[in-house]
């Protein structure tokens, strides 16, 4: 057993090193755009000032920071999602951490939202193989470093065990819900049972991904689920 654990840890570290090496190669062969390089030089406070806020979502348990229709917002999302941009992920995590800190204070008083778990939205094994990373895990890891005392980070428990087509390929909310239905589950329900959970994603459009993740978490026994995304 100890040998197996050591081998597993070494394999994970090797995979992370390989992913970072491949990202570095991609950056060399396909340089980042001028706009992305400029955004990387800004502080999180400066980024916060120039990005337009998202329209308020009707569901008060879904928070979104910025308007996805804005070109700069899309540039940030795409760079994190498709290039594994840790610089921009770190800047977004700082903004997300501030929002969550305020939200926790309010919800603790009025809803007893306590001892929260941070759960990244999962992607399928096929998608992870194609990209080499899950963009919400990049965000989650950075948030954990900032809020280690305020929440517990719980990756790899909410999983997407059935691959689904990209939500951009679906034309309606109903079709998106049907596409995702029953695609997620919690590996060990005891990890979320009777706990408050923050479900993290990069973008929410119709809310279908959040709805499926929330369903799986609630079925596993989660007490409350707060959803948060960079953009809507």
DOVO-884768 format. One record per residue (C-alpha): residue number from 1; x, y, z. Coordinates in nm, 4 decimals, padded with zeros to 6 digits, always signed. Layout:
BEGIN
nr  u  v  w
NUM  X  Y  Z $
...
***
This chain:
BEGIN
nr  u  v  w
1  +00.0000  +00.0000  +00.0000 $
2  +00.2691  +00.2573  +00.0897 $
3  +00.4510  +00.1757  -00.2340 $
4  +00.1309  +00.2223  -00.4315 $
5  +00.0733  +00.5622  -00.2670 $
6  +00.4277  +00.6721  -00.3459 $
7  +00.3893  +00.5616  -00.7082 $
8  +00.0561  +00.7471  -00.7357 $
9  +00.2055  +01.0690  -00.5925 $
10  +00.5018  +01.0448  -00.8297 $
11  +00.2684  +00.9873  -01.1237 $
12  +00.0569  +01.2922  -01.0334 $
13  +00.3676  +01.5081  -00.9959 $
14  +00.5033  +01.3812  -01.3276 $
15  +00.1735  +01.4605  -01.4994 $
16  +00.1679  +01.8125  -01.3541 $
17  +00.5268  +01.8690  -01.4663 $
18  +00.4430  +01.7377  -01.8144 $
19  +00.1384  +01.9632  -01.8414 $
20  +00.3402  +02.2701  -01.7404 $
21  +00.6134  +02.1747  -01.9865 $
22  +00.3607  +02.1402  -02.2688 $
23  +00.2000  +02.4732  -02.1770 $
24  +00.5439  +02.6370  -02.1865 $
25  +00.6049  +02.4832  -02.5304 $
26  +00.2674  +02.6072  -02.6518 $
27  +00.3440  +02.9577  -02.5241 $
28  +00.6717  +02.9479  -02.7176 $
29  +00.5186  +02.8158  -03.0401 $
30  +00.1921  +03.0109  -03.0140 $
31  +00.2684  +03.3298  -02.8165 $
32  -00.0008  +03.4890  -02.6032 $
33  -00.1854  +03.7795  -02.7577 $
34  -00.0824  +04.1331  -02.6743 $
35  -00.4099  +04.1848  -02.4877 $
36  -00.3513  +03.8820  -02.2637 $
37  +00.0034  +03.9966  -02.1867 $
38  -00.1330  +04.3405  -02.0943 $
39  -00.3977  +04.1865  -01.8688 $
40  -00.1342  +03.9743  -01.6950 $
41  +00.0546  +04.2931  -01.6028 $
42  -00.2464  +04.4474  -01.4281 $
43  -00.3267  +04.3988  -01.0615 $
44  -00.6530  +04.2283  -00.9666 $
45  -00.7809  +04.5678  -00.8510 $
46  -00.7059  +04.7245  -01.1888 $
47  -00.8759  +04.4348  -01.3684 $
48  -01.1784  +04.4717  -01.1424 $
49  -01.2129  +04.8362  -01.2460 $
50  -01.2125  +04.7733  -01.6222 $
51  -01.4398  +04.4683  -01.6450 $
52  -01.8174  +04.5196  -01.6625 $
53  -02.0209  +04.3451  -01.3900 $
54  -02.2548  +04.0630  -01.4839 $
55  -02.6268  +04.1155  -01.4754 $
56  -02.7726  +03.9848  -01.1528 $
57  -02.8835  +03.6212  -01.1754 $
58  -03.2397  +03.5529  -01.0602 $
59  -03.1299  +03.2657  -00.8374 $
60  -02.9668  +03.4240  -00.5293 $
61  -02.7594  +03.1080  -00.4817 $
62  -02.5770  +03.1728  -00.8089 $
63  -02.3171  +03.4506  -00.8124 $
64  -02.1396  +03.5720  -01.1266 $
65  -01.8849  +03.8519  -01.1335 $
66  -01.8482  +03.9767  -01.4904 $
67  -02.0384  +04.0078  -01.8193 $
68  -01.9233  +03.7300  -02.0538 $
69  -02.0276  +03.9352  -02.3576 $
70  -01.7375  +04.1728  -02.2928 $
71  -01.4311  +04.0944  -02.5122 $
72  -01.1838  +04.1348  -02.2232 $
73  -01.3834  +03.8994  -02.0012 $
74  -01.3875  +03.6377  -02.2779 $
75  -01.0128  +03.6878  -02.3321 $
76  -00.9469  +03.6092  -01.9652 $
77  -01.1797  +03.3082  -01.9590 $
78  -01.0373  +03.1585  -02.2778 $
79  -00.6774  +03.2084  -02.1637 $
80  -00.7452  +03.0238  -01.8378 $
81  -00.9601  +02.7574  -02.0010 $
82  -00.7608  +02.6765  -02.3131 $
83  -00.4066  +02.7863  -02.2202 $
84  -00.4043  +02.7003  -01.8503 $
85  -00.3053  +03.0609  -01.7733 $
86  -00.2110  +03.0499  -01.4032 $
87  -00.1273  +03.4210  -01.3920 $
88  -00.4814  +03.5241  -01.4841 $
89  -00.6279  +03.2388  -01.2775 $
90  -00.4450  +03.3786  -00.9740 $
91  -00.5765  +03.7311  -01.0380 $
92  -00.9316  +03.6036  -01.0801 $
93  -00.8972  +03.3951  -00.7644 $
94  -00.8094  +03.7071  -00.5671 $
95  -01.1306  +03.8748  -00.6806 $
96  -01.3357  +03.5599  -00.6213 $
97  -01.1851  +03.5224  -00.2722 $
98  -01.2892  +03.8753  -00.1752 $
99  -01.6446  +03.8152  -00.2979 $
100  -01.6665  +03.4838  -00.1108 $
101  -01.5330  +03.6363  +00.2126 $
102  -01.8107  +03.8965  +00.2117 $
103  -02.0686  +03.6383  +00.1110 $
104  -01.9645  +03.4013  +00.3916 $
105  -01.9990  +03.6812  +00.6489 $
106  -02.3540  +03.7631  +00.5370 $
107  -02.4692  +03.4049  +00.4955 $
108  -02.3226  +03.2924  +00.8270 $
109  -02.5361  +03.5501  +01.0067 $
110  -02.8613  +03.4838  +00.8237 $
111  -02.8334  +03.1247  +00.6977 $
112  -02.5739  +02.9549  +00.9199 $
113  -02.3578  +02.8996  +00.6125 $
114  -02.0580  +02.7621  +00.8012 $
115  -01.7540  +02.5348  +00.7507 $
116  -01.7854  +02.5680  +00.3701 $
117  -01.6269  +02.3309  +00.1216 $
118  -01.4970  +02.4625  -00.2117 $
119  -01.5741  +02.2197  -00.4939 $
120  -01.4551  +02.2853  -00.8529 $
121  -01.6914  +02.2052  -01.1387 $
122  -01.5680  +01.8761  -01.2892 $
123  -01.4875  +01.8012  -01.6511 $
124  -01.4954  +01.4630  -01.8209 $
125  -01.1864  +01.2454  -01.8532 $
126  -01.1933  +01.3017  -02.2301 $
127  -01.1891  +01.6794  -02.1865 $
128  -00.9105  +01.6612  -01.9265 $
129  -00.7026  +01.4444  -02.1628 $
130  -00.7522  +01.6955  -02.4454 $
131  -00.6551  +02.0011  -02.2354 $
132  -00.4321  +01.8550  -01.9661 $
133  -00.6050  +02.0495  -01.6872 $
134  -00.9404  +02.1571  -01.5467 $
135  -00.9649  +02.5373  -01.5454 $
136  -01.1857  +02.5434  -01.2344 $
137  -00.9208  +02.3468  -01.0444 $
138  -00.6634  +02.6132  -01.1374 $
139  -00.8980  +02.8709  -00.9844 $
140  -00.9786  +02.6501  -00.6844 $
141  -00.6134  +02.5859  -00.6002 $
142  -00.5419  +02.9604  -00.6049 $
143  -00.8485  +03.0404  -00.3905 $
144  -00.7437  +02.7744  -00.1398 $
145  -00.4073  +02.9467  -00.0873 $
146  -00.5868  +03.2708  -00.0040 $
147  -00.8742  +03.1329  +00.2030 $
148  -00.7226  +02.8250  +00.3633 $
149  -00.8592  +02.9190  +00.7057 $
150  -01.2085  +03.0065  +00.5756 $
151  -01.2875  +02.7008  +00.3682 $
152  -01.1726  +02.3507  +00.2834 $
153  -01.0824  +02.2737  -00.0766 $
154  -01.2307  +01.9466  -00.2023 $
155  -01.1262  +01.8537  -00.5581 $
156  -01.1794  +01.5122  -00.7201 $
157  -01.4966  +01.4276  -00.5263 $
158  -01.7603  +01.5747  -00.7548 $
159  -01.6843  +01.3981  -01.0825 $
160  -01.8241  +01.3998  -01.4331 $
161  -01.8374  +01.0302  -01.5135 $
162  -02.0160  +01.0676  -01.8478 $
163  -01.8706  +01.2829  -02.1253 $
164  -02.1110  +01.5391  -02.2689 $
165  -02.0811  +01.7605  -02.5722 $
166  -01.9756  +02.1211  -02.5203 $
167  -02.2613  +02.3376  -02.3986 $
168  -02.1834  +02.5804  -02.6808 $
169  -02.3057  +02.3117  -02.9216 $
170  -02.6550  +02.3122  -02.7702 $
171  -02.9184  +02.5622  -02.8771 $
172  -03.1575  +02.5905  -02.5817 $
173  -03.1719  +02.5658  -02.2039 $
174  -03.3817  +02.2515  -02.2264 $
175  -03.1298  +02.0882  -02.4589 $
176  -02.8429  +02.1858  -02.2260 $
177  -03.0224  +02.0377  -01.9267 $
178  -03.0892  +01.7161  -02.1189 $
179  -02.7244  +01.7069  -02.2312 $
180  -02.5963  +01.7218  -01.8725 $
181  -02.8661  +01.5286  -01.6871 $
182  -02.7238  +01.2534  -01.4693 $
183  -02.3626  +01.3169  -01.5755 $
184  -02.2179  +01.3966  -01.2300 $
185  -02.1889  +01.2262  -00.8948 $
186  -01.9993  +01.2510  -00.5665 $
187  -01.7500  +00.9694  -00.5174 $
188  -01.7697  +00.9632  -00.1375 $
189  -02.0960  +01.1174  -00.0088 $
190  -01.9575  +01.1359  +00.3457 $
191  -01.7203  +01.4143  +00.2337 $
192  -02.0114  +01.6531  +00.1659 $
193  -02.2836  +01.5164  +00.3940 $
194  -02.4428  +01.7932  +00.6059 $
195  -02.1876  +02.0458  +00.4775 $
196  -02.2268  +02.3827  +00.3066 $
197  -02.0651  +02.3759  -00.0368 $
198  -01.9375  +02.6431  -00.2758 $
199  -01.9514  +02.5118  -00.6327 $
200  -01.7007  +02.6935  -00.8562 $
201  -01.7124  +02.7375  -01.2347 $
202  -01.5575  +02.9729  -01.4876 $
203  -01.8750  +03.0630  -01.6806 $
204  -02.2468  +03.0121  -01.6290 $
205  -02.4951  +03.0752  -01.9084 $
206  -02.8278  +02.8988  -01.8545 $
207  -02.7218  +02.7561  -01.5182 $
208  -02.7518  +02.3972  -01.6421 $
209  -02.4036  +02.2918  -01.5252 $
210  -02.4652  +02.4415  -01.1829 $
211  -02.8042  +02.2693  -01.1649 $
212  -02.6516  +01.9275  -01.2398 $
213  -02.3629  +01.9800  -00.9960 $
214  -02.6027  +02.0994  -00.7280 $
215  -02.8280  +01.7967  -00.7851 $
216  -02.5361  +01.5570  -00.7364 $
217  -02.4151  +01.7389  -00.4239 $
218  -02.7612  +01.7552  -00.2671 $
219  -02.8252  +01.3871  -00.3407 $
220  -02.4970  +01.3111  -00.1628 $
221  -02.6247  +01.4965  +00.1432 $
222  -02.4892  +01.8514  +00.1077 $
223  -02.6853  +02.0895  +00.3282 $
224  -02.6566  +02.4037  +00.1151 $
225  -02.4918  +02.4841  -00.2188 $
226  -02.3727  +02.8298  -00.3240 $
227  -02.2622  +02.8564  -00.6890 $
228  -02.0074  +03.1111  -00.8097 $
229  -01.8584  +03.1830  -01.1532 $
230  -01.6241  +03.4391  -01.3022 $
231  -01.8718  +03.5351  -01.5706 $
232  -02.2308  +03.5126  -01.6897 $
***
